[in-house]
Each structure stands twice: as C-alpha cells, then as structure tokens.
Amino acid sequence: MDQTAEKLKPRVSINLPAYNRASFLPATIESVLKQSFTDWELLIFDDGSTDNTKEVLIPFLTDPRINYHKNETNLGICRTRNLALQASRGQYVAVLDSDDLWLDSDKLKQQVEFLDTHLDHNLIGTGVIELDQANQELKRHLPPVDDEAIRKIILEKNPFAHSSVMYRREVALGAGGYPENLDGIEDYDLWFKLGRHGKFANLGTFALGYRRHPGNISQTARRRLMKENLFLIKKYRHYYPGFLWAWVRRASRLFLIQLLVRFGINF
C-alpha cells in the first residue's frame, strides 16, 4: 500500500446516517466540530431525504473532512449504515445519529486513547444524557464500564448507546458489519459479533446527548423490536451468560406491551 496514502487516512471515521432530520443536523455537526481530537472524517449518508437536508449542510461542506453522500432511493437505516462503514477509511469508527449530540469535547480523544492502549478491546461507549426537544436534561444513564459487567447484562439489555460508541473498523467489517434484516436493533447485533472477538468497555462519562422527540419510535415499532430482541438473545445465547433470565425478562416485557396495546393504553 502507498505509504503516503496510508498517512493521509484519518484515525477516526464518524458515520452519520440521516433521513429528513434537517432541523437537527446543524447542532449535531457542531458537536463534532467542537471535539478536541481533530484527526477525523465525517461521512454523512443521506438516505434519500425529501426535506432541506442538503441545504442546511452546505455551510459545513467547506470543511474538507466532511463528506456528503446521498442515496438515490431510500435504502433503510441498516443498508445505509453498512454503506457508511464500507466507505470509512479510519482505524476506528464512531457513530453519531442525525438527531443526537456529543456533549463532551474530549469524547473522541478519550476513546482513541483507550483503544490505542487496550488492544484486546473492540468497542467502547459512554454514558448518556436524555434531552427533551429544548435540549433540557431529562435523565442520565451510565451503563457498566468493564467487560465482565457488560457481558453479564448484554442479553438482558443493550449496554451501549449507538451514538456513543467507537469500534475497530477492520473487526466490524470482518464480522460482517450490520445485519440488514433487523432495522432498529442492527447495532445490538453488531455488538454481539464484536464481543466474540474482543472485549467491551464504557467510559464513565456522560458524553452523549440523546434527543427525545415524537419521531423516535412508535408503539408498533416497539413491539417489533421486542420480538427481534428475543430472536437476537436466542441467537447469541451460547456466547454470553444469563440467557434464561434475560429471556424471561424480555418475554415478560413483550407480553406487557401487547396487553397495554390491546387495551389502548399509551406507554
């Protein structure tokens, strides 16, 4: 490989899929530009948006690190994530969904330093602050930080917020990337695959702002995701501990959700 071309590759590829999120994108991108770590490329993959996404991005495209790609048709989030992953050139991949924010300016720096010094780890996330539509704090979530603790709960719940993570690009590609038949929990499946080849970790910081808004998820979608979660934990039950308890907990939640929907109760 040409050594000059190799040196020009960024350390981190930031994958940002977007679909009709023009109102959120400027603040999302600004949170990237505020990062103290600057050796990155930002790959914005527009999945056929019909709003003014391209127009709001124009001021940011003067930065040579920011690249914009638009799918000719709407391919769905799973396929779009894989296109971004395949286009990435960095050693590490960070994910930032179009309606989220990075709150800690040292987020990338700390994660790069961690993966550089923990070669047996494939994935590192952070804590999360849920925000309302006015970016006011609603609640905080701090998942387990070490590999052993994460593995104990991973079948019961997803221990990583997608927009908080950084992972090794080559390992993710070697594992097959994101599944294209699990829209909404494609990240969860990738974590299971990455964990078979290395360790997990979370930083004990609240580096991600997850913005709650009406477009997040419907009740119908929530039921579908619960069923797909049951499929996933059964698929990976031989590789992680606690399958029986996780199955009971998740099946009980699905039953409760179906009961609430049946009686027309919003949740």
C-alpha positions in Angstrom: 0.0 0.0 0.0 1.2 3.5 -0.8 2.7 4.9 2.5 1.7 8.5 1.6 -1.9 7.5 1.1 -1.9 5.5 4.3 -0.6 8.5 6.3 -3.4 10.6 4.8 -6.1 8.4 6.2 -7.9 9.8 9.3 -7.6 7.9 12.6 -11.4 8.1 13.1 -14.3 7.8 10.6 -17.5 9.3 12.0 -20.6 7.7 10.4 -23.7 9.9 10.4 -26.8 8.5 8.7 -29.6 10.9 8.1 -33.2 10.9 6.8 -35.3 14.0 7.0 -33.5 15.4 10.0 -32.6 18.9 8.7 -33.8 20.6 11.8 -31.4 18.5 14.0 -28.3 18.3 11.8 -26.6 21.6 12.4 -26.3 21.2 16.1 -25.3 17.5 15.6 -22.4 18.5 13.3 -21.4 21.4 15.5 -20.9 18.9 18.4 -18.4 17.1 16.1 -16.5 20.3 15.2 -16.1 21.1 19.0 -14.1 17.9 19.5 -10.6 18.4 20.8 -9.5 15.4 18.7 -9.4 16.6 15.1 -8.0 13.7 13.0 -11.3 12.5 11.7 -13.5 12.3 8.6 -17.3 12.9 8.9 -19.3 10.7 6.5 -22.8 12.0 6.2 -25.0 9.4 4.4 -28.4 10.9 3.4 -30.9 8.1 2.9 -32.9 9.9 0.2 -34.2 12.8 2.4 -37.1 14.8 1.0 -36.6 17.8 3.3 -33.9 20.5 3.1 -31.1 18.3 4.4 -28.7 19.2 1.6 -29.3 22.9 2.0 -28.6 23.0 5.8 -25.4 21.1 5.2 -23.9 23.4 2.6 -22.1 25.7 5.2 -20.4 22.7 6.7 -19.2 21.1 3.4 -16.4 23.7 3.1 -14.5 21.6 5.7 -12.6 19.0 3.7 -13.0 16.5 6.5 -16.8 16.4 5.9 -18.2 14.3 3.1 -21.8 14.1 1.9 -23.3 11.2 0.1 -27.0 10.9 -0.9 -28.6 7.5 -1.7 -30.7 7.7 -4.9 -33.5 6.0 -3.2 -34.4 5.3 0.5 -32.4 2.2 1.3 -33.3 2.0 5.0 -31.1 2.5 8.1 -29.3 -0.9 8.1 -28.1 -0.7 4.5 -27.1 3.0 4.9 -25.1 2.2 8.0 -23.2 -0.5 6.1 -22.5 1.8 3.2 -21.0 4.3 5.6 -19.0 1.6 7.3 -17.7 0.3 3.9 -16.7 3.9 2.9 -14.9 4.6 6.1 -11.1 4.9 6.0 -10.3 5.4 9.7 -8.8 2.8 12.0 -11.7 3.4 14.3 -15.4 4.2 13.6 -17.5 6.4 15.7 -21.3 6.6 15.1 -23.4 9.7 15.5 -27.1 9.6 14.5 -28.5 12.7 13.0 -30.7 13.7 16.0 -28.0 13.1 18.7 -25.2 15.3 20.1 -21.8 14.8 21.6 -21.7 16.7 24.9 -18.1 16.1 25.9 -15.5 17.8 23.7 -12.9 15.1 24.7 -15.2 12.2 23.8 -13.2 11.1 20.7 -9.8 11.8 22.3 -10.6 9.6 25.3 -11.9 6.8 23.2 -9.0 6.8 20.8 -6.6 6.8 23.7 -8.5 3.9 25.3 -8.5 1.7 22.1 -4.8 2.6 21.4 -3.8 1.3 24.8 -6.3 -1.6 25.2 -5.6 -3.7 22.1 -7.8 -6.5 23.4 -10.9 -4.3 23.3 -13.0 -3.8 20.2 -15.7 -1.4 21.4 -16.1 1.4 23.8 -19.1 3.5 24.6 -20.1 6.2 27.1 -22.9 7.3 29.4 -25.9 9.1 28.0 -28.0 12.1 28.9 -31.5 12.1 27.6 -32.6 15.5 26.3 -36.0 17.0 25.5 -36.8 19.0 22.4 -35.4 22.1 24.0 -32.2 20.2 24.9 -33.0 20.2 28.6 -31.9 17.2 30.6 -34.5 14.5 31.3 -32.4 11.7 32.8 -29.0 10.1 32.8 -27.9 6.6 32.0 -24.5 5.2 33.0 -24.1 1.6 31.8 -21.5 -0.8 33.2 -17.9 0.2 32.4 -15.9 -3.0 32.4 -16.1 -6.1 30.1 -17.2 -8.6 32.7 -20.1 -6.4 34.0 -21.2 -5.6 30.4 -21.3 -9.3 29.5 -23.4 -10.1 32.5 -26.2 -7.9 31.2 -25.8 -7.8 27.4 -28.5 -10.5 26.8 -31.0 -8.6 29.0 -30.4 -5.1 27.7 -28.3 -3.2 25.1 -25.4 -1.8 27.2 -24.3 0.7 24.5 -26.0 3.8 23.1 -25.2 3.7 19.4 -24.1 7.3 19.1 -21.7 6.9 22.0 -19.6 4.1 20.6 -16.3 3.8 18.9 -15.2 0.5 17.5 -12.4 -1.1 15.3 -13.3 -0.8 11.7 -11.5 -3.9 10.5 -13.0 -6.1 13.2 -16.5 -4.8 12.3 -16.1 -5.4 8.6 -14.6 -8.8 9.3 -17.7 -9.7 11.4 -20.0 -8.8 8.5 -21.0 -5.3 9.6 -24.6 -4.5 10.4 -27.4 -7.0 9.7 -29.8 -5.7 7.0 -32.9 -7.5 8.3 -33.0 -6.1 11.9 -34.0 -2.5 11.4 -33.8 -0.7 14.8 -31.6 -3.2 16.6 -28.9 -3.5 14.0 -26.4 -2.0 16.4 -27.2 -4.6 19.1 -26.4 -7.5 16.7 -23.1 -5.9 15.8 -22.1 -5.6 19.5 -22.7 -9.3 19.9 -20.5 -10.1 17.0 -17.7 -7.7 18.1 -17.8 -9.2 21.6 -16.9 -12.6 20.2 -13.6 -11.2 19.0 -12.6 -8.9 21.8 -13.6 -7.1 25.0 -16.2 -4.3 25.7 -15.9 -1.1 27.8 -17.8 2.1 28.5 -16.2 5.3 29.7 -17.7 6.6 33.0 -18.6 9.9 31.4 -21.8 11.3 30.0 -20.6 12.2 26.5 -23.8 11.6 24.5 -26.9 13.7 24.4 -29.9 11.6 23.2 -32.7 13.8 22.0 -36.2 12.6 22.7 -38.8 13.8 20.1 -42.0 12.5 18.5 -40.2 10.8 15.7 -38.2 8.4 17.9 -40.3 5.2 17.9 -43.9 4.2 17.7 -45.7 1.6 19.9 -45.9 -0.8 16.9 -42.2 -0.5 16.3 -41.5 -1.0 20.0 -43.4 -4.4 19.8 -41.5 -5.4 16.7 -38.2 -4.5 18.3 -39.0 -6.6 21.4 -39.7 -9.6 19.2 -36.4 -9.1 17.4 -34.6 -8.8 20.7 -35.9 -12.2 21.7 -34.6 -13.5 18.4 -31.1 -12.0 19.0 -30.6 -13.3 22.5 -31.6 -16.7 21.4 -29.1 -16.5 18.5 -26.2 -15.5 20.8 -27.2 -17.4 23.9 -24.2 -19.8 23.7 -21.7 -16.9 23.8 -22.9 -14.8 26.7 -24.1 -15.6 30.2 -27.6 -15.3 31.7 -29.8 -16.4 28.8 -32.7 -17.9 30.8 -33.2 -14.8 33.0 -32.8 -12.5 30.0 -35.4 -14.5 28.1 -37.9 -14.4 30.9 -37.4 -10.6 31.5 -37.7 -9.8 27.8 -40.7 -12.1 27.1 -42.5 -10.6 30.1 -41.9 -7.1 28.8 -43.3 -8.1 25.4 -46.4 -9.6 27.0 -47.0 -6.4 29.0 -46.6 -4.2 25.9 -49.0 -6.3 23.9 -51.5 -6.2 26.8 -51.3 -2.4 27.0 -51.8 -2.0 23.3 -54.8 -4.4 23.4 -56.5 -2.2 25.9 -55.5 1.0 24.1 -53.1 2.3 26.8 -50.3 4.5 25.7 -46.8 3.9 27.1 
